[in-house]
Amino acid sequence: MARTQRAGAMRDDVTAYDVVLMLNSIPPRLPDAGDDSPTADLTDRYVGVLLDGLRAPGSETLAQPAPGRREIDQFFQTVHGL
């Protein structure tokens, strides 16, 4: 991340903790609609949107500060019981 940010390709106001939380928020698949249609695998789409939003320069100042280690630990404890 640091190399990408130094090269000016990634927003400077994003941290590794941001990326960890965002990647963990992307569902690998949407649940079936209950019929015979295949489940929608939208992971590539959401990763694309995420990566596009990380590109520099950011179009807007982010409203909240980046999460820290404490927030990451809380997230994994709450969501995954770790």
CORSUL-V980893 format. One record per residue. RES is the residue in one small letter. BURIAL is # if it has 16 or more other C-alpha atoms within 10 Angstrom, else .. Layout:
RES,BURIAL + RES,BURIAL
//
This chain:
m,. + a,. + r,. + t,. + q,# + r,. + a,. + g,. + a,. + m,# + r,# + d,# + d,. + v,# + t,. + a,. + y,. + d,. + v,# + v,. + l,. + m,. + l,. + n,. + s,. + i,. + p,. + p,. + r,. + l,. + p,. + d,. + a,. + g,. + d,. + d,. + s,. + p,. + t,. + a,. + d,. + l,. + t,. + d,. + r,. + y,# + v,. + g,. + v,. + l,. + l,. + d,. + g,. + l,# + r,# + a,# + p,. + g,. + s,. + e,. + t,. + l,. + a,. + q,. + p,. + a,. + p,. + g,. + r,. + r,. + e,. + i,. + d,. + q,. + f,. + f,. + q,. + t,. + v,. + h,. + g,. + l,.
//
